[in-house]
Amino acid sequence: MTGALARGTIRQGERLLLSPKGTEVRVRGLQSLGKSAGEVSAVARVAVNLRGVDVHQIHRGNALVTPSAWAPSREVDIRLSAIDPSDLPGDLVLHIGSAAVSCRVRPLGEDTARLLLSTALPLEPGDRAVLREPSNRLVTGLVVLDVDPPPLRRRGAARIRADQLKDATGVPDPRVEIARRGTITRGHLAALGILSMDAPVPEGLRQVGDHLVDTDSWARWGQNLADAVDAHHTAKPLEAGLSVEAARRWLGLADIRLVEALVRDSVGRLTARSGRVARPGSGPSFSEETGRALDDIRQRLERDPLAAPEAQELAAAGLTKERPRSGRHRRAGSAAARGGDPASLGARESNGHDRPA
């Protein structure tokens, strides 16, 4: 396989991916300028002997890429250099490097459009390419602005996106890109060509583990998490708190560790224990009537562990698996320490025993 090494360094023995199919291959040998080499750095013409792929599986336009270092794209936002996108026909061919990929164009603004590619390509902002209509000589240049654009689902979304791209040059602003997503891992950010792995964290962002987070989004998630914990306690007072996984889904976050970090950052307003998020000091709570019935049952069991209440008695007191009857709430005290749902307290104590006549 021969081609131009546009960036980075390729080494003998290295494992790479053959794009667009993503086939894993190993570099068996290298040549540059007619001489064998152990490694070659960009920019250079290189001949690569590959192991792990048949020669008939390699085609013009294929690319060798480092695993996880690229995010192949099928939708990209572009700026055209010499033609209004509304004047373009529906079916075109994108030429970039030696690749030629059929595509369709969706106009956004006066000189911006979205390309829908038939094959995912390893692109990055700033790449330059050519659009050509196969049936005639219509040709126009373009620059790639965004390789991970937002979906266009609502009425007027194309116009809004055109306004967002008005000043885009192909050099993305990490703060704008992260604010649009709320959070993104550093590895994915680098794969999109937005910010390299060794670059410092831009001002106005914070790093949480391997995530870069927009500070406004972080503050909003913290408040939303507190509201979700309160709403869950109101709806299900018998539970010890909102599960961390449910909190992650509620906030729409990709990583459960972000929820744990939000709890740590709550300055004592929230606690996480046994996989649940709650207010400090909160716990299962019951109406006054249910609480008195629970105290009576607890005292009876302390005197006689086999004196388990009947199901009808539990139901009459509101001690069922359903939500306790409404009313002023209080802590369950030692009942909570016995391990959760008081409706099953008697059943656990009398497990395996017949109640005395």
C-alpha positions in Angstrom: 0.0 0.0 0.0 1.4 3.4 -1.0 0.3 6.9 -0.1 1.1 10.2 1.6 1.8 10.3 5.3 0.0 13.6 6.2 0.7 13.6 9.9 2.3 11.7 12.8 4.8 8.8 12.5 4.3 5.3 11.2 6.6 2.5 12.7 7.4 -1.1 11.7 5.4 -3.5 13.9 2.7 -0.9 14.7 -1.0 -2.0 14.7 -3.3 0.3 12.7 -6.8 0.3 11.2 -7.5 0.2 7.5 -10.3 2.8 7.0 -13.2 2.8 6.1 -13.9 -0.8 7.1 -11.8 -0.6 10.3 -9.8 -3.8 9.6 -6.9 -4.2 12.0 -3.6 -4.6 10.3 0.1 -4.7 11.3 2.9 -2.9 9.6 5.4 -5.5 8.4 7.7 -3.2 6.5 8.2 0.4 5.4 9.9 2.2 2.5 10.3 5.9 1.8 12.3 7.5 -1.0 13.1 4.0 -2.2 14.8 2.9 1.0 13.7 0.6 3.8 13.0 2.3 7.1 12.0 1.3 10.7 9.8 4.4 11.0 8.8 7.4 8.8 7.5 10.8 10.0 5.2 13.2 8.1 5.2 14.7 5.6 6.4 11.9 3.3 5.5 9.4 0.6 5.5 5.9 2.1 5.1 2.3 0.9 3.7 0.0 3.6 3.8 -3.7 3.7 0.8 -4.9 5.7 -0.1 -8.1 7.5 -3.7 -9.0 8.4 -5.3 -8.0 5.1 -5.4 -9.4 1.6 -4.1 -7.2 -1.2 -7.5 -7.5 -2.9 -9.1 -5.9 0.1 -7.1 -2.7 -0.3 -8.6 0.0 -2.6 -7.8 3.4 -3.8 -8.8 6.0 -1.2 -8.3 3.7 1.9 -6.4 5.2 4.8 -4.3 3.9 7.6 -5.2 5.4 10.9 -4.2 5.0 14.6 -6.9 3.1 16.6 -9.1 5.4 18.7 -7.4 8.5 17.3 -10.0 9.3 14.7 -13.8 9.4 14.7 -14.9 8.5 11.1 -17.8 10.7 10.0 -20.7 10.3 7.6 -22.2 13.7 8.2 -20.1 16.9 8.1 -20.8 20.6 8.0 -18.8 22.5 5.3 -18.2 25.9 3.8 -18.2 26.2 0.0 -15.8 28.4 -1.7 -17.4 29.4 -5.0 -21.1 28.4 -5.2 -24.4 28.7 -3.4 -25.3 25.3 -1.9 -28.9 25.7 -3.1 -27.6 25.6 -6.7 -26.0 22.2 -6.2 -27.7 19.1 -7.5 -28.7 16.3 -5.1 -26.0 13.7 -5.9 -22.3 14.7 -5.9 -18.9 13.1 -5.4 -16.5 14.3 -2.6 -12.8 14.1 -3.5 -10.4 14.3 -0.7 -6.9 12.9 -1.0 -7.2 9.8 -3.2 -10.7 9.0 -1.9 -13.8 9.6 -4.0 -17.1 9.2 -2.1 -20.7 9.8 -3.3 -22.7 12.2 -1.1 -25.8 14.4 -0.9 -25.9 18.0 0.1 -28.3 19.8 2.5 -28.0 23.6 2.2 -27.8 25.4 5.5 -26.9 29.0 4.7 -25.6 31.1 1.8 -22.2 29.3 1.7 -22.6 26.5 4.3 -24.1 23.0 3.9 -24.2 19.6 5.4 -22.8 16.6 3.5 -24.3 13.2 3.9 -21.5 10.7 2.9 -22.2 7.2 1.6 -19.1 6.0 3.4 -17.7 7.3 6.8 -14.3 9.0 6.3 -11.6 10.0 8.9 -12.0 13.8 8.6 -11.2 16.7 10.8 -12.1 20.4 10.9 -9.9 22.4 8.4 -9.7 19.6 5.8 -10.0 20.9 2.3 -11.7 18.9 -0.5 -13.5 19.2 -3.8 -17.2 18.5 -4.7 -17.9 17.4 -8.3 -21.0 16.5 -10.2 -20.4 13.3 -12.1 -22.4 14.3 -15.2 -20.7 17.6 -16.0 -17.8 19.8 -15.0 -19.3 21.5 -12.0 -16.6 21.6 -9.4 -16.3 23.6 -6.2 -13.9 23.6 -3.3 -14.8 23.3 0.4 -13.4 23.4 3.9 -14.7 21.1 6.6 -16.1 23.0 9.6 -17.5 20.2 11.9 -17.1 16.4 11.7 -19.7 15.8 14.5 -22.5 18.2 13.8 -25.8 18.3 15.8 -28.9 16.7 14.3 -31.3 18.8 12.4 -34.7 17.6 13.6 -36.8 20.7 14.3 -38.3 23.2 11.9 -35.8 26.0 11.4 -32.8 23.9 12.6 -30.9 24.4 9.4 -31.2 28.2 9.7 -30.1 28.1 13.3 -27.1 25.9 12.4 -26.1 28.3 9.6 -26.0 31.2 12.2 -23.8 29.0 14.4 -21.4 28.5 11.5 -21.4 32.1 10.4 -17.9 32.8 11.8 -16.5 29.2 11.6 -13.2 28.9 9.9 -12.3 25.2 10.3 -10.4 25.9 13.5 -12.9 24.8 16.2 -13.2 26.6 19.6 -13.1 23.9 22.3 -15.2 26.0 24.6 -18.0 26.4 22.0 -17.9 22.7 21.1 -17.9 21.5 24.7 -20.7 23.9 25.7 -22.8 22.5 22.9 -22.4 19.0 24.2 -22.1 19.7 27.9 -19.3 17.2 28.4 -17.0 15.1 26.2 -14.0 12.9 27.0 -10.5 14.2 26.1 -10.0 11.2 23.8 -13.1 11.8 21.8 -12.3 15.5 21.6 -8.9 14.7 20.2 -10.4 12.2 17.7 -12.7 15.0 16.4 -9.7 17.2 15.8 -10.9 19.8 18.4 -8.3 19.7 21.1 -5.1 17.5 21.4 -4.6 15.2 24.3 -1.6 17.2 25.7 -3.2 20.6 25.3 -4.1 22.5 28.6 -7.7 22.8 29.7 -9.1 26.0 28.2 -10.4 28.7 30.4 -14.0 28.4 31.4 -13.9 24.6 31.3 -13.2 22.0 34.0 -11.8 18.5 33.9 -13.6 15.8 35.7 -11.7 12.5 35.4 -11.2 12.1 31.6 -14.1 14.4 30.8 -14.0 18.1 30.0 -17.1 19.8 31.2 -18.7 23.2 30.5 -19.0 25.1 33.8 -22.5 26.3 33.2 -23.7 22.8 32.4 -22.0 21.5 35.5 -23.9 24.0 37.7 -27.2 23.2 36.0 -26.7 19.4 36.5 -25.9 19.9 40.2 -29.2 21.7 40.7 -31.1 19.2 38.6 -29.6 16.4 40.6 -30.7 17.9 43.9 -34.2 18.4 42.5 -34.3 14.8 41.2 -33.3 13.5 44.7 -36.0 15.6 46.4 -38.7 14.5 43.8 -37.7 10.8 44.3 -37.9 11.1 48.1 -41.4 12.6 47.8 -42.6 9.9 45.3 -40.9 6.9 47.1 -40.3 7.8 50.7 -39.5 4.1 51.6 -36.4 4.1 49.5 -33.0 5.1 50.8 -32.4 7.5 47.9 -32.2 7.9 44.1 -30.0 5.2 42.5 -26.8 6.6 40.9 -27.8 4.9 37.6 -31.3 6.5 37.7 -29.6 9.9 38.4 -27.3 9.4 35.4 -30.3 8.7 33.1 -32.2 11.6 34.6 -29.4 14.0 33.8 -28.7 12.5 30.4 -25.0 11.9 31.2 -22.8 9.2 29.5 -20.7 8.3 32.5 -21.9 7.4 36.0 -18.7 8.9 37.5 -20.0 12.3 36.6 -22.9 11.8 38.9 -20.5 10.8 41.7 -18.4 13.9 41.0 -21.5 16.1 41.2 -22.3 14.6 44.6 -18.8 15.3 45.8 -19.1 18.9 44.5 -22.4 19.5 46.2 -20.7 20.9 49.4 -22.5 18.5 51.7 -26.0 19.1 50.2 -26.0 15.5 48.8 -24.5 12.2 49.9 -23.9 8.9 48.0 -24.0 5.6 49.8 -24.5 2.1 48.6 -25.2 3.3 45.1 -27.9 5.8 46.1 -27.9 9.6 46.2 -29.9 11.3 49.1 -30.0 14.4 51.3 -27.7 14.1 54.4 -29.7 12.6 57.3 -32.6 11.6 55.1 -34.1 8.1 55.1 -37.3 6.1 54.8 -40.2 8.1 56.3 -43.8 7.4 57.2 -47.0 9.1 58.2 -47.6 9.5 62.0 -50.2 6.8 62.0 -47.9 4.4 60.1 -45.0 5.3 62.4 -47.0 4.5 65.5 -48.0 1.1 64.0 -44.4 0.4 63.1 -43.3 1.2 66.7 -45.9 -1.2 68.1 -44.8 -4.0 65.8 -41.1 -3.4 66.6 -41.7 -3.5 70.3 -43.8 -6.7 70.0 -41.0 -8.3 68.0 -38.4 -7.3 70.5 -40.4 -9.1 73.2 -41.2 -12.1 71.0 -39.4 -12.5 67.7 -42.0 -15.0 66.6 -44.9 -12.7 67.0 -45.0 -11.7 63.4 -48.0 -9.5 62.3 -50.6 -10.8 59.9 -50.8 -9.3 56.4 -54.1 -7.7 57.2 -52.6 -5.9 60.2 -49.7 -4.6 58.1 -52.1 -3.4 55.4 -54.4 -1.7 58.0 -51.4 0.2 59.3 -50.3 1.3 55.8 -47.1 -1.0 56.0 -47.3 -2.4 52.4 -45.0 -2.3 49.5 -47.0 0.6 48.1 -46.4 4.2 49.1 -47.4 4.9 52.7 -50.6 7.0 53.2 -50.0 10.7 53.0 -49.4 12.8 56.1 -46.7 14.4 58.0 -43.5 12.4 57.8 -40.7 11.5 60.2 -37.6 9.3 60.3 -38.2 5.6 60.7 -35.6 5.3 63.5 -34.5 1.8 64.4 -36.8 0.3 61.8 -34.7 1.7 59.0 -31.6 0.2 60.6 -33.2 -3.2 60.3 -32.7 -3.0 56.6 -35.2 -1.3 54.4 -38.8 -2.0 53.7 -40.7 -2.3 57.0 -43.6 -4.0 55.2 -41.5 -7.2 55.1 -40.0 -6.8 58.6 -42.3 -9.4 60.3 -41.8 -11.8 57.4 -38.0 -11.7 57.8 -38.1 -12.1 61.5 -40.4 -15.1 61.3 -38.9 -16.7 58.3 -38.9 -20.5 58.7 -41.1 -20.5 61.9 -44.8 -21.1 62.5 -46.5 -18.4 64.5 -47.6 -19.7 67.9 -51.4 -20.3 68.3 
